[in-house]
Amino acid sequence: MDHRFITTAFDLPGYKIAGTLGLVRGIVVRSRSVVGNFGASIQSIFGGNITIYTDLCERARMDAYNQMAEHAAALGANGIIGVRYDATELMPGITEVLCYGTAVIVQAQA
């Protein structure tokens, strides 16, 4: 899938939405490891960005995004509009990350 046609907007300037194929999503459930929690505790003593958690969150978001793009491609879409993320803590230390949007057929405007 052409990732330039994946957007949080509901239109693509210079292109037209020729059809919609419905909701697509990617979902990832991640937990923090004991080692990760220990490393994050050490980083938190010094303050600032806790890179261990930042990296974990970024990987979870990217995995959910890629799953969403694969879901759209399987439906025959070449774009996704209205992309959003959501995260829910299912229980302490276990978080769900959801990426979703509307699969579309994108065409160049004449």
Contacts in CASP RR format, 6 or more apart in sequence:
PFRMAT RR
TARGET T0000
AUTHOR 0000-0000-0000
METHOD contacts of the structure
MODEL  1
MDHRFITTAFDLPGYKIAGTLGLVRGIVVRSRSVVGNFGASIQSIFGGNI
TIYTDLCERARMDAYNQMAEHAAALGANGIIGVRYDATELMPGITEVLCY
GTAVIVQAQA
1 69 0 8 1.000
1 72 0 8 1.000
1 73 0 8 1.000
1 77 0 8 1.000
1 78 0 8 1.000
1 79 0 8 1.000
1 80 0 8 1.000
2 78 0 8 1.000
2 79 0 8 1.000
3 69 0 8 1.000
5 12 0 8 1.000
5 15 0 8 1.000
5 78 0 8 1.000
5 79 0 8 1.000
5 80 0 8 1.000
5 104 0 8 1.000
5 106 0 8 1.000
6 69 0 8 1.000
6 79 0 8 1.000
6 80 0 8 1.000
6 83 0 8 1.000
7 80 0 8 1.000
7 81 0 8 1.000
7 82 0 8 1.000
7 83 0 8 1.000
8 82 0 8 1.000
8 83 0 8 1.000
8 84 0 8 1.000
9 81 0 8 1.000
9 82 0 8 1.000
10 81 0 8 1.000
10 82 0 8 1.000
11 17 0 8 1.000
11 81 0 8 1.000
12 81 0 8 1.000
12 106 0 8 1.000
14 108 0 8 1.000
14 109 0 8 1.000
15 106 0 8 1.000
15 107 0 8 1.000
15 108 0 8 1.000
15 109 0 8 1.000
16 106 0 8 1.000
16 107 0 8 1.000
16 108 0 8 1.000
16 109 0 8 1.000
17 81 0 8 1.000
17 104 0 8 1.000
17 105 0 8 1.000
17 106 0 8 1.000
18 104 0 8 1.000
18 105 0 8 1.000
18 106 0 8 1.000
18 107 0 8 1.000
19 104 0 8 1.000
19 105 0 8 1.000
20 102 0 8 1.000
20 103 0 8 1.000
20 104 0 8 1.000
20 105 0 8 1.000
21 72 0 8 1.000
21 75 0 8 1.000
21 76 0 8 1.000
21 77 0 8 1.000
21 102 0 8 1.000
21 103 0 8 1.000
21 104 0 8 1.000
21 105 0 8 1.000
22 75 0 8 1.000
22 102 0 8 1.000
22 103 0 8 1.000
23 100 0 8 1.000
23 101 0 8 1.000
23 102 0 8 1.000
23 103 0 8 1.000
24 68 0 8 1.000
24 71 0 8 1.000
24 72 0 8 1.000
24 75 0 8 1.000
24 77 0 8 1.000
24 80 0 8 1.000
24 100 0 8 1.000
24 101 0 8 1.000
24 102 0 8 1.000
24 103 0 8 1.000
25 67 0 8 1.000
25 68 0 8 1.000
25 71 0 8 1.000
25 98 0 8 1.000
25 99 0 8 1.000
25 100 0 8 1.000
25 101 0 8 1.000
26 64 0 8 1.000
26 65 0 8 1.000
26 67 0 8 1.000
26 68 0 8 1.000
26 71 0 8 1.000
26 98 0 8 1.000
26 99 0 8 1.000
26 100 0 8 1.000
27 64 0 8 1.000
27 67 0 8 1.000
27 96 0 8 1.000
27 97 0 8 1.000
27 98 0 8 1.000
27 99 0 8 1.000
28 60 0 8 1.000
28 63 0 8 1.000
28 64 0 8 1.000
28 67 0 8 1.000
28 96 0 8 1.000
28 97 0 8 1.000
29 90 0 8 1.000
29 94 0 8 1.000
29 95 0 8 1.000
29 96 0 8 1.000
29 97 0 8 1.000
30 56 0 8 1.000
30 59 0 8 1.000
30 60 0 8 1.000
30 94 0 8 1.000
30 95 0 8 1.000
30 97 0 8 1.000
31 93 0 8 1.000
31 94 0 8 1.000
31 95 0 8 1.000
32 40 0 8 1.000
32 53 0 8 1.000
32 56 0 8 1.000
32 93 0 8 1.000
36 52 0 8 1.000
39 52 0 8 1.000
40 50 0 8 1.000
40 52 0 8 1.000
40 53 0 8 1.000
43 50 0 8 1.000
43 51 0 8 1.000
43 52 0 8 1.000
44 50 0 8 1.000
57 97 0 8 1.000
60 95 0 8 1.000
60 97 0 8 1.000
61 85 0 8 1.000
61 97 0 8 1.000
61 99 0 8 1.000
63 97 0 8 1.000
64 85 0 8 1.000
64 97 0 8 1.000
64 98 0 8 1.000
64 99 0 8 1.000
65 99 0 8 1.000
67 99 0 8 1.000
68 80 0 8 1.000
68 83 0 8 1.000
68 99 0 8 1.000
68 100 0 8 1.000
68 101 0 8 1.000
69 80 0 8 1.000
71 103 0 8 1.000
72 79 0 8 1.000
72 80 0 8 1.000
72 103 0 8 1.000
75 103 0 8 1.000
76 103 0 8 1.000
76 105 0 8 1.000
77 103 0 8 1.000
77 104 0 8 1.000
77 105 0 8 1.000
78 104 0 8 1.000
78 105 0 8 1.000
78 106 0 8 1.000
79 103 0 8 1.000
79 104 0 8 1.000
79 105 0 8 1.000
79 106 0 8 1.000
80 101 0 8 1.000
80 102 0 8 1.000
80 103 0 8 1.000
80 104 0 8 1.000
81 101 0 8 1.000
81 102 0 8 1.000
81 104 0 8 1.000
82 101 0 8 1.000
82 102 0 8 1.000
83 99 0 8 1.000
83 100 0 8 1.000
83 101 0 8 1.000
84 99 0 8 1.000
84 100 0 8 1.000
84 101 0 8 1.000
85 97 0 8 1.000
85 98 0 8 1.000
85 99 0 8 1.000
86 97 0 8 1.000
86 98 0 8 1.000
86 100 0 8 1.000
87 95 0 8 1.000
87 96 0 8 1.000
87 97 0 8 1.000
87 98 0 8 1.000
88 95 0 8 1.000
88 96 0 8 1.000
88 98 0 8 1.000
89 95 0 8 1.000
89 96 0 8 1.000
90 96 0 8 1.000
END
